[in-house]
Amino acid sequence: MKIKSNFHTRLCLRNPRPILRRIGKGMIISMKNINSNKLIKIIQFISLGVFLVCAIYLGYELILRPYLSQKAVTEARNLYNTSKEEVAATKEPESTEAPKDTLQETSKADMSEDSLYDSMGRLKEFSGLLSVNEDVKGWITIDGTNIDYPVLQSGKDDPEYYLHKNLDRKTDKAGSIFLDINSSVEENTQNMLIYGHNMKSTDNMFHYLIKYNDLAYYRKHPVITFDTLYHKGQWKIISIFKADANINDDFFDFTRTRFESDTDFLEYVYQLRIRSIYNIPVDMNEKDQIITLVTCSYELDNYRTVIVARKIRDGENSAVAADKAAVNPSILYPASWYANYGGTAPKTSSVKEALEAGQIDWYIKP
């Protein structure tokens, strides 16, 4: 009993504060561990969520979106090729030109089953595409490349509609190849301006135009095929140049589609020639028609790679002496080029002065 009493006496007489402090510390440590575990779990949960969102986004951008874009292109090509095969299965007339006035009623002969044209003077090979979208204006191809697309054109209320829309009018990052609003296949404007994205990630749309920076590449692909709703045509490249799309003092308006006179057109062609990175052995005159292909370029901010080609004339051979093309030793670049890369612009004159001085070897009288 004495021992028990002494034990209780010592126990009761002992200061309780150290014990409480130890208990308190234990509780704090325990709470810290609980809070730390919760924090770790929250961070892990957030990290997993971020990872999943990124994975879904990347999967969509790198896999699903390109797949859907390519699927739309493939369907358009199949539709076009099917229509061409159906037309080829019928008896074709010798002429591949539309009636002289495509906007007037065509003759009964033009409307016959074996005609290449429908009752509106449009090539029947576009019937399948037109059934999907009436904004189709033609088809562009460069043999040996993946440039093989329908060309569309929206209305003046939204001229860049097809910048991010495909043939089915669905949103598509790659967009479509489209005709500038000031160009017209119905009026057959002297210059038809055609835009397309430079899709570096997939090599689609007009990305292959960038490859023309290599002279050897041009030599392999000097001719473009562009058939409008009304006319079939092949086009010989005459100029490949870099343009600054920013409006500034030396801005060269390469987007012109109509010209006031023959002299005005020749002056424009002269500007195309002196800006070309290559001297190309293809002649020109004031009666020729041209197409201008434009895509984004990355030499400097807001730069464009521009390729201009003229239509092959009736009876003209489609062959090009591309091996005679050479690098232009005195290229005229935009002022921003010299500001960034150095050098000075070559002296230039007018087309009239250049002709009189014998500096032009590409002009041939019509």
Secondary structure by P-SEA (a helix, b strand, c coil): caaaaaaaaaaaaccaaaaaaaaaaaaaaaaaaaaaaaaaaaaaaaaaaaaaaaaaaaaaaccaaaaaaaaaaaaaaaaaaaaaaaaaaccccccccccccccccccccccccccccccccccccaaaaaaacccccccccccccccbbbbbbbccccccccccccccccccccccccccccccccccccbbbbbbbcccccccccccccccccaaaaaaccbbbbbcccccbbbbbccccccccccccccccccccccccaaaaaaaaaaaaaaccccccccccccccbbbbbbbbccccbbbbbbbbbccccccccccccccccccccccccaaaaaabbbbbcccccaaaaaaaccccccccc
